[in-house]
Amino acid sequence: MRELRAKLLERLHDVELPPSEEPTRGDFDLNPEWRQKRPPAELTAAAVLVPIVNRNGSPGIIFTQRTSHLNAHAGQVSFPGGRIETHDDDPIAAALRESEEEIGLELEHVDVIGLLDTYQTGTNYIVTPVVGLVSSDFEPKLDAFEVEEIFEVPLDHALDRSNFVRETRDVGEFTRIFYAIYYEEWRIWGATAGMLFDLVERMGRE
């Protein structure tokens, strides 16, 4: 993990620098005409944790599956996280707080490494993805109301660009294009896959 940590530090945004208040990536990257046709909207600030854990020498990324009764994104796969509240000091604090609430990931188990590009979703959230290394002795404690299950995808699989496909979905009068990646029975798509693809591009640079 030492080599991985060094590479992440080199290629991610510095945590000491404030994240961009303007999205540099988003659902509109693959759908530029969608942005032009939709009226501007106020964006809600949010943050997620991209948790990388090392199990027996094989690093993987932790994902959550949301419960089916939630009002928003029910049943979807996501990173732990949520909206930034007024009492959060910054996006990193929000991502860590949400991760502790959702999967029981306490602060002492996370080494925050850096940030990915801010990401605008089609549902008008501006998300700061926070990348952190998670200690191998972390034992999940799920919030049963929000999280149905958590699972890990091997890092080698998640960072393989060839595993990403482009899919489409009709959203009202628009046909939306988005990234998706599959692992075993899991389908990771939409904004979560878009943020993951940012990590793929960064880690694949020479």
C-alpha positions as CSV (number, residue, x, y, z in Angstrom):
1,M,0.0,0.0,0.0
2,R,3.0,2.3,0.4
3,E,3.6,2.5,-3.3
4,L,-0.2,3.0,-4.0
5,R,-0.3,5.8,-1.4
6,A,2.6,7.6,-2.9
7,K,1.1,7.4,-6.4
8,L,-2.3,8.7,-5.1
9,L,-0.6,11.6,-3.4
10,E,1.2,12.5,-6.6
11,R,-2.0,12.4,-8.8
12,L,-4.8,13.6,-6.7
13,H,-5.7,17.2,-5.7
14,D,-4.0,18.3,-2.5
15,V,-6.3,18.1,0.6
16,E,-4.7,21.3,1.9
17,L,-6.1,23.2,-1.1
18,P,-9.8,24.1,-1.2
19,P,-11.8,22.1,-3.7
20,S,-13.1,23.9,-6.8
21,E,-16.5,25.5,-6.2
22,E,-17.2,24.9,-9.9
23,P,-17.6,21.4,-11.2
24,T,-14.9,20.2,-13.6
25,R,-16.6,16.9,-14.4
26,G,-20.1,15.7,-14.4
27,D,-23.0,13.8,-15.9
28,F,-23.1,16.5,-18.7
29,D,-19.6,15.5,-20.0
30,L,-21.1,12.8,-22.1
31,N,-24.3,14.7,-22.7
32,P,-23.4,18.3,-23.7
33,E,-26.7,18.9,-25.5
34,W,-28.5,17.9,-22.3
35,R,-26.9,20.8,-20.4
36,Q,-27.9,23.3,-23.1
37,K,-31.5,22.2,-23.0
38,R,-31.9,22.2,-19.3
39,P,-32.4,25.5,-17.4
40,P,-29.7,26.4,-14.9
41,A,-30.4,25.3,-11.3
42,E,-29.0,25.9,-7.9
43,L,-26.5,23.2,-7.0
44,T,-26.5,21.4,-3.6
45,A,-23.0,20.7,-2.2
46,A,-22.2,17.1,-1.3
47,A,-19.2,14.9,-0.7
48,V,-18.4,11.2,-0.9
49,L,-15.6,9.0,0.3
50,V,-13.8,6.8,-2.2
51,P,-12.6,4.2,0.3
52,I,-9.6,2.0,-0.7
53,V,-9.0,-0.9,1.6
54,N,-6.2,-3.5,1.6
55,R,-7.3,-7.1,2.4
56,N,-4.5,-9.7,2.4
57,G,-2.4,-7.7,0.1
58,S,-5.2,-7.1,-2.5
59,P,-6.5,-3.5,-2.4
60,G,-10.1,-2.9,-3.3
61,I,-12.7,-0.1,-3.4
62,I,-15.6,-0.2,-1.0
63,F,-19.1,0.6,-2.4
64,T,-22.5,0.7,-0.8
65,Q,-25.9,-0.4,-2.1
66,R,-28.6,1.9,-1.0
67,T,-31.8,0.5,0.5
68,S,-34.8,0.2,-1.8
69,H,-37.2,2.4,0.2
70,L,-35.2,5.6,0.0
71,N,-36.7,8.6,-1.9
72,A,-33.6,9.3,-3.9
73,H,-31.4,6.7,-5.8
74,A,-33.1,3.8,-4.1
75,G,-31.2,0.5,-4.6
76,Q,-28.3,2.1,-6.5
77,V,-24.7,1.5,-5.9
78,S,-22.7,4.5,-4.6
79,F,-19.8,5.7,-2.5
80,P,-20.6,6.5,1.1
81,G,-21.5,10.2,1.4
82,G,-24.2,12.8,1.2
83,R,-24.9,16.5,1.3
84,I,-22.6,18.9,3.1
85,E,-24.3,20.2,6.2
86,T,-23.8,23.6,7.8
87,H,-21.9,22.1,10.8
88,D,-19.4,20.3,8.5
89,D,-16.0,22.2,8.3
90,D,-15.4,21.2,4.7
91,P,-16.2,18.4,2.2
92,I,-13.7,16.1,3.8
93,A,-15.4,16.4,7.1
94,A,-18.8,15.8,5.4
95,A,-17.5,12.7,3.6
96,L,-16.0,11.2,6.8
97,R,-19.1,12.0,8.8
98,E,-21.4,10.4,6.3
99,S,-19.1,7.3,6.0
100,E,-19.2,6.9,9.8
101,E,-23.0,7.2,9.8
102,E,-23.6,4.9,6.9
103,I,-21.1,2.1,7.3
104,G,-19.5,2.7,10.7
105,L,-16.2,3.8,9.3
106,E,-14.6,5.7,12.2
107,L,-12.0,8.5,11.7
108,E,-9.1,6.5,13.0
109,H,-9.5,3.9,10.3
110,V,-9.2,6.4,7.4
111,D,-6.1,8.1,6.0
112,V,-7.3,10.8,3.7
113,I,-5.0,11.1,0.6
114,G,-6.5,13.6,-1.7
115,L,-9.4,14.8,-3.8
116,L,-10.8,14.0,-7.3
117,D,-12.4,16.6,-9.5
118,T,-15.7,18.1,-8.3
119,Y,-18.5,16.4,-10.1
120,Q,-22.0,17.8,-11.1
121,T,-24.8,15.3,-11.2
122,G,-27.9,15.5,-13.4
123,T,-29.9,15.9,-10.2
124,N,-28.1,19.2,-9.5
125,Y,-25.6,18.1,-6.8
126,I,-22.0,19.3,-6.9
127,V,-20.0,16.5,-5.3
128,T,-16.4,16.5,-3.9
129,P,-15.0,12.9,-4.0
130,V,-12.5,12.4,-1.2
131,V,-10.1,9.5,-1.6
132,G,-9.0,7.7,1.6
133,L,-7.1,4.5,2.5
134,V,-9.0,2.4,5.0
135,S,-7.2,0.1,7.5
136,S,-7.7,-3.6,7.0
137,D,-9.2,-4.2,10.4
138,F,-12.2,-2.0,9.7
139,E,-15.4,-3.9,10.5
140,P,-18.5,-2.4,8.9
141,K,-21.6,-1.4,10.9
142,L,-24.3,-0.6,8.4
143,D,-27.1,2.0,8.9
144,A,-30.0,-0.4,8.1
145,F,-32.2,2.5,7.0
146,E,-29.8,3.8,4.3
147,V,-27.5,0.9,3.4
148,E,-28.6,-2.5,2.2
149,E,-25.2,-3.9,1.7
150,I,-21.5,-3.1,1.1
151,F,-19.1,-4.8,-1.2
152,E,-15.6,-4.5,-2.5
153,V,-14.3,-4.4,-6.0
154,P,-10.6,-5.3,-6.6
155,L,-8.7,-2.1,-7.4
156,D,-7.1,-3.7,-10.5
157,H,-10.6,-4.3,-11.9
158,A,-11.9,-0.9,-10.9
159,L,-9.0,0.9,-12.5
160,D,-9.0,-1.1,-15.8
161,R,-10.4,1.4,-18.4
162,S,-11.5,-1.5,-20.6
163,N,-14.0,-2.6,-18.0
164,F,-16.0,0.7,-18.5
165,V,-18.8,0.7,-21.0
166,R,-21.1,3.5,-22.2
167,E,-24.8,2.9,-21.7
168,T,-28.0,5.0,-22.3
169,R,-31.1,5.7,-20.4
170,D,-34.2,7.7,-21.4
171,V,-34.8,10.6,-19.0
172,G,-37.9,12.4,-20.0
173,E,-37.3,13.8,-23.4
174,F,-33.6,13.2,-23.3
175,T,-31.5,10.1,-23.8
176,R,-28.7,10.1,-21.3
177,I,-25.3,8.6,-21.9
178,F,-23.3,7.4,-18.9
179,Y,-20.4,5.1,-17.8
180,A,-21.0,1.8,-16.2
181,I,-18.7,-0.9,-14.9
182,Y,-19.7,-4.4,-13.8
183,Y,-18.2,-6.7,-11.2
184,E,-19.8,-10.1,-10.4
185,E,-23.5,-9.3,-9.8
186,W,-22.9,-5.6,-9.2
187,R,-23.5,-2.7,-11.7
188,I,-21.8,0.6,-10.9
189,W,-23.1,3.4,-13.1
190,G,-24.0,7.0,-13.4
191,A,-22.3,9.6,-11.3
192,T,-20.5,7.0,-9.2
193,A,-18.9,5.4,-12.3
194,G,-18.1,8.9,-13.6
195,M,-16.2,9.8,-10.5
196,L,-14.5,6.4,-10.5
197,F,-13.5,7.0,-14.1
198,D,-11.7,10.2,-13.0
199,L,-9.6,8.0,-10.7
200,V,-8.9,5.6,-13.6
201,E,-7.6,8.4,-15.8
202,R,-5.4,9.8,-13.1
203,M,-3.9,6.4,-12.1
204,G,-3.3,5.5,-15.7
205,R,-1.2,8.5,-16.5
206,E,2.5,7.9,-17.0
